[in-house]
Amino acid sequence: MHVARRQAQRSSWRRLSGCFCIRSVQLSWPVAYVPSIKRRRLGAALRRLREQSAQTTDDVARSLSWSKSKVSRIETAAVTVSPDDVRALLGLYDVLTDEVEQLVTLAREDKQPGWWRQYSEVLPPEFEGFLGLESEAARILAYESEVIPGLLQTEEYAKRVLGQHPLTVMPYEVERSAQLRRARQARLTSSDPVALDVVINEGALRREVGGPDVMRAQLGHLISMLELPNITVRVLPFAAGEHPATHGAFTVLEFPDPEDPHIVYLDVLTTSYYLNDLREVGAYQLAHDQLRARALGPDQSRSTIVALVEESQS
């Protein structure tokens, strides 16, 4: 009974947030978990410093009376690490004071709850990882085939989309989840805005979600968002024919530090995947390049959306 209840709760979370169980590639992340950028940076730095000190994980575990698995999990970003543990490791590695403070600060920041925790009642634990990555991304590449991208949705449009999952949802949960989606959009207009480069299938623009008034407002909002210099939208017309993303929507998260690997996020009905293998990420980046080449240019795309609004008013 407890297992069934937990599964039902996770299903409810899933349909509200757009996130699922996470299957890892290459980094051996646990199911339903993805480490933050800060944690990965910290783990990589600690591993580098240990290797520079010519110590093995066995040596470190023995010196600190830890298990070998604890050292390994810290270095692979599989667990959070306390500032005190970071100081203990760096003392063992004879690290200079300046770098000690930098890494301790990184550990302290990683333990701070994100702004999204205020939506915890509708937020599945695994989706927190995605929100952390999204909040630190410098550039987001995306393709959407069925709906307007979440970062560009109006709240009413979002409610209609969120409320259509096959599993039943409570109106309050849909409301809060739509508010969470709107809160995520703050990155688009912040002092350090993320660059959003999206290709939208024409079908998503023509699908009348929520009725004519909701859809007209959504298209109008999309047009207004195109005024922002960090947002680029291209429409993939029906006339483009076959294309490299017939498998569906995808998102590529790119980060400002070249040391941080880019990540692909795939969202399907009952699960989700995070990919960071260089070859796989490269394939999705290439697919996005090819989609942009087949799509209408930004100006022509805007004109197409404006024409759809005018068509809906006639």
C-alpha positions as CSV (number, residue, x, y, z in Angstrom):
1,M,0.0,0.0,0.0
2,H,2.8,2.4,0.9
3,V,4.5,1.7,-2.4
4,A,1.3,2.2,-4.4
5,R,0.6,5.5,-2.5
6,R,4.2,6.7,-3.3
7,Q,3.9,5.8,-6.9
8,A,0.5,7.7,-7.1
9,Q,2.1,10.7,-5.5
10,R,5.1,10.7,-7.9
11,S,2.7,10.3,-10.8
12,S,0.8,13.4,-9.6
13,W,4.1,15.3,-9.3
14,R,5.2,14.1,-12.7
15,R,2.1,15.4,-14.6
16,L,2.3,18.8,-12.9
17,S,6.0,19.6,-13.3
18,G,6.9,18.1,-16.6
19,C,9.6,16.0,-15.0
20,F,10.1,12.2,-14.6
21,C,12.4,9.6,-13.3
22,I,16.0,10.3,-14.5
23,R,18.1,7.8,-16.3
24,S,21.7,8.7,-16.4
25,V,24.3,8.4,-19.1
26,Q,28.1,8.2,-18.4
27,L,28.1,10.0,-15.0
28,S,26.3,7.2,-13.2
29,W,23.8,9.5,-11.6
30,P,21.2,7.7,-9.5
31,V,17.7,7.3,-10.8
32,A,15.6,10.4,-10.1
33,Y,18.7,12.5,-9.4
34,V,20.8,15.0,-11.3
35,P,23.6,16.9,-9.5
36,S,23.8,20.7,-9.6
37,I,26.5,22.5,-11.6
38,K,28.0,23.7,-8.3
39,R,28.2,20.2,-7.0
40,R,29.8,18.8,-10.1
41,R,32.4,21.6,-10.1
42,L,33.1,20.9,-6.4
43,G,33.4,17.2,-7.0
44,A,35.7,17.6,-10.0
45,A,37.9,20.1,-8.1
46,L,38.3,17.8,-5.1
47,R,39.2,14.9,-7.3
48,R,41.8,17.0,-9.1
49,L,43.3,18.1,-5.8
50,R,43.4,14.6,-4.4
51,E,45.2,13.3,-7.6
52,Q,47.7,16.2,-7.4
53,S,48.5,15.2,-3.8
54,A,49.2,11.7,-5.1
55,Q,46.6,10.1,-2.8
56,T,44.1,7.4,-3.6
57,T,40.6,7.2,-2.4
58,D,41.7,4.5,0.0
59,D,44.3,6.8,1.4
60,V,41.8,9.6,2.0
61,A,39.2,7.2,3.5
62,R,41.8,5.8,5.9
63,S,43.1,9.2,6.9
64,L,39.7,10.7,7.6
65,S,38.1,7.5,9.0
66,W,35.5,7.6,6.2
67,S,34.3,4.9,3.9
68,K,35.9,4.7,0.4
69,S,32.4,5.0,-1.1
70,K,31.9,8.4,0.7
71,V,35.0,9.8,-1.0
72,S,34.0,8.5,-4.3
73,R,30.4,9.8,-4.1
74,I,31.7,13.2,-3.1
75,E,34.0,13.3,-6.2
76,T,31.3,12.1,-8.6
77,A,28.8,14.6,-7.2
78,A,26.5,11.8,-6.1
79,V,25.9,13.4,-2.7
80,T,26.0,16.8,-1.1
81,V,29.2,17.6,0.9
82,S,29.3,19.8,4.0
83,P,31.7,22.7,4.3
84,D,33.4,20.9,7.2
85,D,34.0,17.9,5.0
86,V,35.5,20.1,2.3
87,R,37.8,21.7,4.8
88,A,38.9,18.2,6.1
89,L,39.7,17.1,2.5
90,L,41.6,20.2,1.6
91,G,43.6,20.1,4.8
92,L,44.6,16.6,3.8
93,Y,45.6,17.8,0.4
94,D,47.6,20.8,1.7
95,V,45.6,23.3,-0.4
96,L,46.3,27.0,-0.2
97,T,43.9,29.2,1.8
98,D,42.4,31.1,-1.1
99,E,41.3,27.9,-2.9
100,V,40.0,26.5,0.4
101,E,37.6,29.4,0.9
102,Q,36.5,29.3,-2.8
103,L,35.6,25.6,-2.5
104,V,34.0,25.9,1.0
105,T,31.8,28.7,-0.4
106,L,30.8,26.5,-3.3
107,A,29.8,23.7,-0.9
108,R,27.8,26.2,1.2
109,E,26.0,27.6,-1.8
110,D,25.2,24.1,-3.1
111,K,23.4,23.3,0.2
112,Q,21.2,26.4,0.0
113,P,17.6,25.6,-1.1
114,G,16.6,27.0,-4.5
115,W,13.7,29.5,-4.9
116,W,11.6,26.7,-6.3
117,R,11.3,25.1,-2.8
118,Q,8.3,27.4,-2.1
119,Y,6.4,25.1,-4.6
120,S,7.4,21.9,-2.8
121,E,3.8,20.7,-2.6
122,V,3.7,20.2,-6.4
123,L,7.5,19.7,-6.9
124,P,8.8,16.2,-7.3
125,P,12.4,15.8,-5.9
126,E,13.8,14.8,-9.3
127,F,12.6,18.0,-10.9
128,E,14.6,20.1,-8.5
129,G,17.7,18.9,-10.4
130,F,16.4,20.2,-13.7
131,L,15.4,23.6,-12.2
132,G,18.9,23.9,-10.8
133,L,20.4,23.3,-14.2
134,E,18.0,25.6,-15.9
135,S,18.7,28.4,-13.4
136,E,22.5,28.1,-14.2
137,A,22.3,27.7,-17.9
138,A,23.7,30.4,-20.1
139,R,21.9,29.2,-23.3
140,I,19.0,26.9,-23.9
141,L,18.3,25.3,-27.3
142,A,14.9,23.7,-27.7
143,Y,12.6,22.1,-30.2
144,E,8.8,21.9,-29.4
145,S,6.5,19.9,-31.7
146,E,3.2,19.9,-29.8
147,V,2.9,23.0,-27.5
148,I,4.4,26.4,-27.0
149,P,7.7,26.1,-24.9
150,G,7.0,26.3,-21.1
151,L,9.3,29.3,-20.7
152,L,7.1,31.2,-23.2
153,Q,3.6,30.1,-22.0
154,T,1.0,32.3,-20.5
155,E,-0.3,31.1,-17.2
156,E,-3.8,30.3,-18.6
157,Y,-2.3,28.3,-21.5
158,A,0.0,26.5,-19.0
159,K,-3.0,25.5,-16.9
160,R,-4.8,24.0,-19.9
161,V,-1.6,22.0,-20.9
162,L,-0.9,20.8,-17.4
163,G,-4.5,19.8,-16.8
164,Q,-4.6,17.4,-19.8
165,H,-2.3,14.7,-18.4
166,P,-4.0,11.3,-18.4
167,L,-3.8,11.1,-14.6
168,T,-6.4,13.2,-12.7
169,V,-5.1,16.4,-11.0
170,M,-6.6,18.7,-8.5
171,P,-7.4,22.3,-9.6
172,Y,-5.2,23.7,-6.9
173,E,-2.2,21.6,-8.0
174,V,-2.7,22.8,-11.6
175,E,-2.8,26.4,-10.4
176,R,0.4,26.1,-8.3
177,S,2.2,24.2,-11.1
178,A,1.3,26.9,-13.6
179,Q,2.6,29.5,-11.1
180,L,5.9,27.5,-10.8
181,R,6.2,27.6,-14.6
182,R,5.6,31.3,-14.6
183,A,8.3,31.8,-11.9
184,R,10.8,29.9,-14.1
185,Q,10.3,32.5,-16.8
186,A,11.9,35.2,-14.6
187,R,15.3,34.1,-16.0
188,L,14.3,35.5,-19.4
189,T,14.1,39.0,-18.0
190,S,16.7,38.9,-15.2
191,S,19.9,41.0,-15.0
192,D,21.7,38.0,-16.4
193,P,19.1,36.5,-18.8
194,V,19.5,33.1,-20.3
195,A,19.6,33.0,-24.1
196,L,16.7,31.0,-25.4
197,D,16.8,29.7,-29.0
198,V,13.7,27.8,-29.9
199,V,12.3,26.1,-32.9
200,I,8.5,25.6,-32.8
201,N,6.6,23.3,-35.1
202,E,3.8,25.1,-37.0
203,G,1.3,22.5,-35.6
204,A,2.0,23.8,-32.0
205,L,1.0,27.3,-33.1
206,R,-2.1,26.2,-34.8
207,R,-3.3,23.8,-32.1
208,E,-6.1,25.7,-30.3
209,V,-5.2,25.0,-26.6
210,G,-7.9,26.3,-24.3
211,G,-10.1,27.8,-27.0
212,P,-9.7,30.8,-29.3
213,D,-9.3,33.4,-26.6
214,V,-6.6,31.5,-24.6
215,M,-4.7,30.7,-27.8
216,R,-4.9,34.3,-29.1
217,A,-3.6,35.6,-25.9
218,Q,-0.8,33.0,-26.0
219,L,0.3,34.0,-29.5
220,G,0.1,37.6,-28.5
221,H,2.4,36.9,-25.5
222,L,4.8,35.0,-27.7
223,I,5.0,38.0,-30.1
224,S,5.8,40.4,-27.2
225,M,8.5,38.1,-25.9
226,L,10.2,38.2,-29.3
227,E,11.1,41.8,-28.5
228,L,13.7,40.6,-26.0
229,P,17.2,40.3,-27.5
230,N,17.9,37.1,-25.7
231,I,15.0,35.2,-27.2
232,T,14.9,33.8,-30.7
233,V,12.0,31.8,-32.1
234,R,11.9,30.1,-35.5
235,V,8.8,28.4,-36.9
236,L,9.2,25.1,-38.6
237,P,6.5,25.1,-41.3
238,F,4.6,22.1,-42.5
239,A,6.2,22.7,-45.9
240,A,9.6,21.9,-44.4
241,G,8.7,18.3,-44.8
242,E,10.9,15.7,-43.1
243,H,13.3,16.8,-40.4
244,P,15.7,15.4,-37.8
245,A,13.4,15.7,-34.8
246,T,10.4,13.6,-35.8
247,H,11.0,11.7,-32.5
248,G,9.7,14.8,-30.6
249,A,10.7,17.7,-28.3
250,F,14.1,18.1,-26.7
251,T,16.1,20.7,-24.7
252,V,19.8,21.3,-24.7
253,L,21.2,23.2,-21.6
254,E,24.5,24.9,-22.2
255,F,26.6,26.5,-19.4
256,P,29.0,29.5,-19.2
257,D,31.9,27.5,-17.9
258,P,33.5,25.3,-20.7
259,E,34.4,22.8,-18.0
260,D,30.7,22.1,-17.4
261,P,29.3,19.5,-19.9
262,H,26.2,20.4,-21.8
263,I,23.1,18.4,-21.0
264,V,20.2,17.2,-23.0
265,Y,16.8,16.9,-21.4
266,L,14.2,14.6,-22.9
267,D,10.6,14.7,-21.7
268,V,8.1,11.9,-22.5
269,L,4.8,10.7,-21.0
270,T,6.0,8.5,-18.2
271,T,9.7,9.2,-17.8
272,S,12.5,11.6,-18.6
273,Y,16.2,11.4,-19.5
274,Y,19.2,13.5,-18.9
275,L,22.0,12.8,-21.4
276,N,25.6,14.2,-21.1
277,D,27.6,11.9,-23.3
278,L,29.5,14.1,-25.8
279,R,28.4,12.2,-28.8
280,E,24.7,12.2,-27.8
281,V,24.7,15.8,-26.9
282,G,26.4,16.6,-30.2
283,A,23.7,14.8,-32.1
284,Y,21.0,16.9,-30.5
285,Q,23.0,20.1,-31.1
286,L,23.4,19.1,-34.7
287,A,19.7,18.3,-34.9
288,H,18.9,21.8,-33.6
289,D,21.2,23.4,-36.2
290,Q,19.4,21.4,-38.9
291,L,16.0,22.4,-37.6
292,R,17.0,26.1,-37.6
293,A,18.2,25.7,-41.2
294,R,14.9,24.3,-42.3
295,A,12.8,26.7,-40.2
296,L,11.7,30.2,-41.2
297,G,14.0,33.0,-40.1
298,P,13.2,35.0,-37.0
299,D,11.5,37.9,-38.9
300,Q,9.5,35.6,-41.1
301,S,8.6,33.5,-38.1
302,R,7.3,36.6,-36.3
303,S,5.2,37.5,-39.3
304,T,3.8,34.0,-39.4
305,I,2.7,34.3,-35.7
306,V,1.2,37.7,-36.3
307,A,-0.7,36.3,-39.3
308,L,-2.1,33.5,-37.1
309,V,-3.4,36.1,-34.6
310,E,-5.1,38.1,-37.3
311,E,-6.6,34.9,-38.8
312,S,-8.1,34.1,-35.4
313,Q,-9.7,37.5,-35.2
314,S,-11.4,37.3,-38.6
